[in-house]
Amino acid sequence: MRVFAGFLTVICFMALFFTSLFFTTEEVAKVQGFQDELEDTVNTDQLNLNKTSLLLDKDGNVFSEVNRPFRLYAEDEKIPPFVKEILVASEDQHFYEHVGFDAGAILRAVVKNLVFTHIQQGGSTITQQLARNLYLGQEKTYNRKLTELFYAHEIERSMSKDEILELYLNVIYFSNGVYGIETASQYYFQKSVSELNKAEMAFLASIPNNPGKYDPVDHFDQTKIRQERLLDILVDGKKLSKEDSDKLKDVPIKLNIRKKIDRFPDYAFYVEEELRELISLHEGYKTKIEKASSPQEKEQIIQKLNQRVESVIASGVRIQTALDPALQKKSVNALNNGLNLDKLQGASVTIDNETRRIAALTGGKEYQKYNFNHAFQAYRQPGSSIKPLLVYAPYLEKSGASINEKVSADNYCIGEYCPINYGGVQAGTVTLTQSLAQSYNTSALRLMEKVGVKEAFNKLSAFSFERLSGKDRTYAAAIGGFTNGLSPLEMTDAYTSFIDGSYTRSHAIVNVTDGNGKLLYKWKNEPKQVWSKDTTKKMRQMLAGAAVNGTGKAAYVSKPYVGIKTGTTNNYHDYWVLGLTSDYTTGVWVGHDIPQNMSRIEQLRPSHKIWQNIMK
C-alpha cells in the first residue's frame, strides 16, 4: 500500500512540478538577467586569480593566507577531453541529451526521498550543480530544488553544452579550499591540467563527488579507490578499453602539494568569520538583514553579503589581528594536553586586558581549519559561571552591600523551583564572598530574587550574548539554566567587564587595509560602563577569594591578581572556568559535542588545568 501511495504521489508531484516549471513566470523573471550576472561572476574570478589575502599577527607577521575561492580559470580548449569524458560519465551520463534536468533521475530521487521521508538525493545534473554552486547554495529543500531547475533551464537556454561544462569544471569544489580543475591540478600536482597524465586526471575527477571523503591529502586511499571506479565506468561506457584502464590504474600517483602559510587554524577561521561581520556592519548589510520583510528577502541579502565578502577576500586585503603567537601556541598545547580522553572536546579564549582584543583562541582538540569551532560556535549551558554576571554584580550594584553581608545557603524554593547545592549541602548562613567561592545555588537564588529577574537580565543585556531568549528570564538562569546557551567567546568577553567595570566587545581584527595600505575597515566600538567602581572592586575581591579558597583553587596561578569562577552544569555535561589575571581574561569550556555525563573525570579538573596552563 505504501509503495502504491508513493508512486501515486510521485505522479502527482511530477505533474505539478513540470506545470510549475513551464508556466510560473515569477521564477522565470528571477533569472532574466542570468547571462549578464554569469559573465560578471566569471570575469570577477579571473581578475582576482593571483590576489591572496593575508592575516597578520600582532607583530605584523603573516600567519595565514586567505583566498577563497582559490580558483585559476581554465578555458575550454585547455581542458583535456579525457577530463570532460570522465566527469560526464561519473556525474551526469545524459548531459549532452537533457535540457538541464534529467526527468528519470528526478523521479528516482523523489521515490527514494519518499521512502526516507526527507531529502536524501536530488537527481542533480551537471547544469543543476552549476546553478547550485553559483547562485543557490547547498540547502536541501523541495522549494530550493524547484528553483534550481529554473536556473538550470536558463543556463541551458543561454549557453552551449561546451560552455556549461567549461564553467562547471571551473567552479566545482576539490577539497582543501580548492575550486576548479586547473586550481586542483596546480594545488595537488603543481602543474597545469593540460600537463597531467590520464591517471592524474582521473584521480582529480574523483574528488568533487564527495570532497570530504575523497580529500587526497587526508584520504588518499579512498580517492585512489574512487579513481579506479571511475575508470571502470569509462570501460563500461566503452569510452576506454579494459587494457588501457588497467594500465592507468597501475600508474603511481604522487602528490606535490602547493604549500602556503596556514598557521593557527582556530584563530584564522574566527578572523574570517569576524571579517564577514565587520563588512556587514560597515556596508549596511547587517541593518538590511535585520529589517528584511521576509525570509526570502533576508536570504537574498545574505547571498549578496557572501558575494561581497568573497570579493573583498579575492581583492588581496591585509587583515591586521591581535594574535599573540606565543600565547596561541601555549593555549593550543594546554587544550590538547588537557583533553586526553577519547572524544572529550573543549575551547579557550584569551583576551588582552589592556586592548580588549582577542590574543588567542582555540576551537577544539587537534583543531583542523573550518571544522566546527567550539570557541564561538558552541552554545552551551554556562552553569554557575554565569553567577557573577547575572546575580552577584547586579546585587552589589543594586544594594551596595558589603562582600561580608550574610545570606542563607540552606535549601530554598521559589514556587516549584527548588534547586539544591552541590552534594545537597545546606551551608547555613554564609558571606557573599563564601557564597560565590563555594558556588552555592540556593544563596544565588535568594540574591536573584532580591535583584529581580528583569533587572538582572537588563544588566546581562549590556553584553554580546547572541542567543538570549525571552524564555531565559526565569530564576533557573541564576544557576545557568538557559534556552540556547552561551558560547565560550561570549562568556570570556563579558568577564572583561570585571577588569575595570567597563565593557567593549572584544575582537580579533584590528583593521583591514588594501594592498596599498589604505584603511578599509576598522571596529568602532565605544566602551560603556556596566559596573560601578565600587561593584567592580568588590567583584574582584570575591573572584580572588574563589581562586584562593573556592571552586577555582585547582586553577590558581601566582600573579599580581587572579580571580576565578567555575561552572558545572546538570548531569556534569559542561565544565567551565572563567577568570582574569592582571594581564589577561580567559575562559575555558570542556565537554562533548553530544552532551554526556562527565562525573567520572570531575576530580581530574580538566578545565581547571587547561586554564592554569594558559595563564601561568
N, C-alpha and C positions, 0 to 999 in steps of 0.2 A: 504493500500500500504506500509506504514511504517513497519507494523508487518511482511508482506511478505519479505520485503527487509532485515529486521532484522534477520529473520530465515535463509535466504539465506546467509547472511554474516556469521552467526554462523556456518553454514555447511562448508563454505569455510575456515573459521578460524580454525575450528577443524581439517580439513584435513591437512592444513599447520602445525598446532600445533603438531599433532602426527607424521607427517612425520619428522619434525624437531627433535622431541623428540628421535626417534629411529635411526636417521641417521646422526645427526650432531655430528661429532667426536670431534669438538673443545670444546664443552661444557662438553662432557664426559671426556675429558682429564683433565679438571679442577678438577675433583673430584676423580681421580685415587688414590690419597693419602688420601682420606677422612677418612678411618678407622683409620689410624695411628694418624691423626690430632684429630679425635674424641676422641680416647683413651687418648691422651695427654691432651686435654681440661678437660675431666672428672677427670683425675688424679690430674691436677693442682687445680681444685676446691676442691678436697678432702684434698689435702695437706695444703690448706690455710683456712681451716674451722674456726679456732679459732683465727685468726690474724686480729685484728681490728686496723685500722689506727686512730691516734689521732690528733686533731687540738688544738694547744696551743696558748693562748693569749700572750700579750707582757710580762707578768709576769711568763709565763711558766705553767699556769693553763689550764687544759683541758676544752674546751668549746663545743666540738663536737666530736662524733665518726664517723668514715667513714669505712664502709665495704660493698662495692658494687661490685658484688652482695653478699648479706648476704645469704649464702647457706650451709645447712647441708645436706649431701648426704644420701639418704635412699636406701639401696639395695632392690631389687625386693621382696625378701622374707619378708621384714619388712614393706612392704606397704600392708595394708589390702585389700583383694579382693573387698570389697564394694567401696573403693575409686576408684579403676580402673573401676568398673562397671558404676559408676555414671559419671565419666569423659568421658568414651567412649560413653555412652548413650547421653550425652549432647553436646559433641564436635564432635563426629565422629562415627555415628552409624554403619558404614560399615568398621570400622577399621580393623577387622580381615578378611575382604574379599578382599579389594582393594590392589593394588600393589604400593601404595604410593600416589596415587591421585584418586579422585572419579570423573570419567568422567561425570556422571549425574549432580553432584554438580557444576562442572566447566561449563557445558552447561547452567544451570540455572543462574549462576553468570554472564556469558557472556551476556545472554539475558537481565538481569537486568541492567548491565553496559551500554549496547547499548541504553536502554531506557533513562537512566540518563545522557548519553554522557560522563561520567567519572567513574572511578572505585569506586563502592560502596561496593562490596563484592567480595571475591575471591574464594569461594568454597574450602577453605583450609581444608585438612585432618590434623590429629594429626601429621603425618610424615612431612607434609609441614610446619606446625607450628614449629616443632622441627628444621627443616633446617633453617627456618627464624630466630629463636631465637639464633641459634648457629653461623650462618655464614652470613646471608644476610641482616639483619636489617629490618625495617618496611616500606621501600619505596613502594608506590603503583603505579607501572608501569607495563605495559604488558611484557616488557623485563625482569624485575625482577621476575614476576610471572612465566615466562617460565623457567628462570634459576632455580627457586625454585623447579620445577618439576624434573630437573636433579638431584639435591641434594636429593630430596625425593626418587627418584628411586635408587640412590646409597645407601641410608640408608637402604631401604628395601632389597636390594641385599646383603648387608653386615651384617645385623643384624636380629635377630628374632623379632617377634611381641612383645614378653615379654620384650626384651631388649630395643626396641624402646619406649615402654610405660614407662618403668623404667626411661629412660633418660628424656623423656618428662616431667614426673612428678617431675623431679629434676631441670628442667630449667625454667618452666613456672613462670610467674610473679603473685604474690599475693598481690600487692599494698604495699605501705609504705616501699619500698626498699627491699622487701622480695621475694626471689626466691626459688622455690621448696616446695614440700608438707611437708617435715619434718621441714624445716625452718618456714613455715607458722604455723605449729602446735605448734612449740616452741614459736613463736612470739606472736600468738593470745591467746594461752591457757597455755603456759609454760609446755607442756608435749609432749611426743613423739606421732607421728601419730598413732602408734600401741596401744596407751593408750586411744585414743579418742573413744567416743561412736559414733554410726552411724549418729546421728543428727548433731554432731560437724563435722564429716567427710563431710556430705552433705553441711554444712554451708561453710566450706573451699572450697569445689569444686565449689561453686557459684562465687567465686571471679575472676578467670582468664578470664572469658568471657568478662568482662569489668572492669578492676581493679580500674578505677576511679569511676565509677558509683557504684560498689559493694565493695567499701572500707568499711570494717566493723567498722572502727573507726569513720569515718565521716558520713557513710550512712548505719547504722546498719539495719534499717527497710527495705531498698531496698535489702540488702543482704539476709535478712530473707525471703522476698517475692521470691527472686530467688531460695533460698534453697527449698522452698515448691514446686516451679515449677519443680525443678529437681526431687524431689520425685515423683511428678505426672508423669514425663516422665518414671521413672522406673516402675511405675504401668502400664502405657500404654504398655510398652515393656514386661510386665509380668515378670519383674525381682524382683518385690516387690508386696506384697499384699496390697490392699486398707486399710485393718485394720492396718497393720504394718506402712504404710505410715502416717496414721492419728496419730498413737502413736508417731512417730518420730517428727511430726510437733508440738506436744504438749510438747516435751522435751525442757526445758528452756536452752537458750544459754547464758552463762556468760563468757565474755571475761576476760582474765587475761594477759594484755599486758606486754610484756617484756620491761622494761624501760632501756633507755640508755641516756647518756648525749647528748643533742641536743639543745644547746642554740644558739641564734643569727643566724637563718637560712639564712638571707640575705647575711651575711658576709661569712658563711660557704660554701654556694653554689658558691660564687665567688671564694673562695680559691680553691675549687675542679676544677673549670674551669681554674684557673691560674696554678694549678699543671699540668694539661694536656699541657698547653702551655710551661711550664718550661721543662717538659720531652721531648716534641717535639723539643725544641731548643737544649737541651744538647745532645740528642741522634741522631740528624741529620734528624729527620722526617720532620721538617719544611723546610729544604733545598730540600729534596726529593719531597715534595709536590709541592713546587714552580717550580721544574724542571720537573715535570711529563709531559710526552709527549702526554697523552690522558686523558680524564675524567675517563676512566676505570682504568688506572694505578694510577691516583690520588686517586680514591675510594679505591683501594687495599691498598695503603699506609696508608690512613686514618683508614681503618679497622685494620691494624697492629698496628697503634698508639693507637687505642682504646683498643686493647688487651693488649698492653704494660702498659697502664695506669691502667687498671683493675688489672694486675699482680702486679704492684707497690703497689696499694692500698691494695690488698689481702696479701701482704707481711708484713703488720703491721708497716708502717712508722710513724714517728713523724714529724708533719708539724708545725714548729715554725712560727707564724704570728706576725703582728704588731698590732693586735686588742687591742683597749683600751675599756674594758668592760663598764666602766662608761660613756664614750663618745658615745658608741654604744647604750646604753640604752637611753641616752638623745636624740640621733638622732632619734631613733625609736619612742619615745614618741612625739617628735616635729613633726615628719611626720604624725603620726596617728591623733594627735590632730589638725593638720593644714589642714587635708583632711577630713573635717567633712561633706562634701556634697556628695550625692549619686554618685557613680561611678567615682568620681574625683581620679586621680592617681598621683603619684609623686615618686621622688627618691632623695637621697642625697649622697654625697661622701665627706669625710673629710680626708685631707692628712696632716701629721705632717710636718711642715716646716723644721725642723732640719734634720730629717731622710729621708724625701721624701717618706715615706711609708704610706699606707692606714690605718688610725687609726679607721675609722668607715665607714659603707656603708649600706644604706637602699634601698631595692629593690621595695618597693611598700606598699600601705596601707594594714595593717594587713597581712603582707607577710607570706606566707607558703612556706616551703622549696621545691625547684626545680620548683616552679612556675616561670613564666616569670619575670626576674629581670630587672626592668627598669633602674637601675643604670648603667649596662653595656650592656644590650641587646636592650634597646630602642634607636633608632636613630631618632632624631627629628631636625627640623629646629632651629638654635640657636638664630635667631633674632639678636638684637643689642648686645647681649653678645659676639659676635664674633669680634666686632669692635676694642677692644684693641689689639687683636692678629693679625688681618688682615689689619687694617687701621692705627690706631694711633701709635703703636710701630714701625711698618715699616716706617711710615712717619718721625717720630722723628729720627729713625736710619739713614735714607737717607738724611734728610735735616739738622739735628742738630738744628731744630727750638726751640725757647722758648715756654714754655707752655702758654705764653701770646700772642703768634702770633695770628693775626686775620685771620678769614676765614668767608666767607659768608654762612649764613644758610637760604638764600632765595631759592625759587624753582629753580631747575636746571635739565637739561636733557643732557644725552649723547646718541646721536642718538635718538632712540624711547624710551629709558629707562628714565622715569621721575618719580622717587619716590617723595613722599611728607613727610613732618614731621608729627608727631603725632598731630591730630586735625587740620591739614592743616596750622599750624603756619608758618609764614615767619618771622624768628627772626632777619633778618638783619645781620650785622657783629658782630661776637662773637669771643672770645678767644678759643684756643684749649681746655682749661680746661672747659669752659662753654659748648662747643660743645659736649664733652664727657659726662659731668654731666647731660645735658638735652637730650642727645642721639638724636641729630638732624641728620636725614638721609641725607639731602641734603649737609650738610657740610662734612659728612663722604664720600659721593660720590665724592666730589671735591678733597678730600685728596687722595682717592684711585686712582683717575685719575693721580695725581701728582706722586704717587709711581709707578704706572703701575701694571696691573693685574698680569703679570708674576712675577715681583719682590715680590709683596705682597704674592703670593702663594708660592714662594720659601722660604719665612720665615715660612709660615704655615707648610711646609713640614718637618720642624725640629721636629714637634710633632707627636704623635702616633695616628693620625686620620686614622682609618682603611678603611673607605669607601669614601674617597675623590675621585672625578672623574674628568677627563679632562673637562667634561661638566660644572663643578663648576667654571671654570675660566672665570667668567663674572663679570661685575660691580654689578650685583644683589647680589653677595656674600658679598659685602661691608656692607649690612644691613641684612645679614643672609639667603640669598637665595641659598640653596644647593640642589643637586640632591637627595642624600640619607640621609643627615642629620648627626648629630654628637651625641655621647652619653654623658650623664652627667659625667661619669668617664673620658672620653677623654677631655671634656671641663675643668673639675677641674684640671686634670693632667697638661694641657697646662698652666693654670693660675699660677702654681707653678713657672713658669719662671719669674714672677714678684716679687719673693722673693729676688733674687739677680742677676737676668739676666741669670742664668744657668738653664739647663733643664736635668733632669734624669727621665726617665719613672718611674712612681710610681707603687709599687707592694704591695700586702698584705703579700706574703710569704717572710720570712727572710731566712730560709733554710729548708731542708728536710734531716732527718737522719734515719738510720735504727734502729731496736730495741736495738742495742748495742751502739748507739750513733755515728756511723760512718757517716760522711757527704756524702750525695748522690747528692744533687742538691742545687745550690745557684745562684741567679741572679748576673750577672757580668756587669751590665750597667755602663758605664763611663759617667760622667757629660759632657755636652757640653755647650759652651757659645752661647746663642741665641741673647741676647740684651747687648749692651754696658752698662757700669756703668752709664753713663750719661742718656741714654734712660731709664734704669730701674728706676733711681731716679725720672725722670720726670713722668713716668707712675704711679709710686706710689703716687706722689703728685696729679696727675689728678684723680686717682681712689679714693683717700681720699676725694677730692672735691666732687665727685659724691656721696660718702657715707654721707657727711655732708649736702650738699646743692642741690643734684641732685636726680636722679630717685631711688637711693639706700637709701634715707633718712629713709624710713619706716623700713629698716632692720638694722639701725645703732646700734652698741654696743659700750660701753665705754671700750676701750682697748688702750694700748700704740700706736698701729697703727691699722687702719681699712681702707680698700679700697674695693669698691664695684662697680660692673657693672651689670645692669639688661638687660633683653631682653624680648620682646613680639613679637610674630610672627603674620603674616597676619591673619585676622579674629579671633584674640585672641585665637589661637589654643594652644599656649605654653607660659608659664611664666617661666623665668629663673632669678636666682640671683647667680652670681659668685663673689667671693671675698676672701680677706685674712685679717687675723689679724697678730699680732706679733708671734702667735704660730701655727696657722692652716690656710690652704686654703680649702675652702668649696664651693661646688656647689650644687644648688637645682634646680630641674625641677618639674613643676606641669602641668598636662594636662589630657587628656583622651586617653585611648587605641585607640579608634576610634576618631580622632580629631573632636572637635566641638567648637563652639564659646563660650568663657567664659567671654564675656564683662560684663555680669551681676554681676560677682564676682570680677571684677577688683579692685574696691575700697576696698575690703576686704584684698587685698595684701597677699594671702596665701603663695606664695613663699618667700616673704619678712619675714613673721612671722616665717616660718619654719627655715630660715637661721638665723634669730636673736636668736631664742630659742636654736639652736645648738651652736651658737658661744658666747652667753653671759655667 
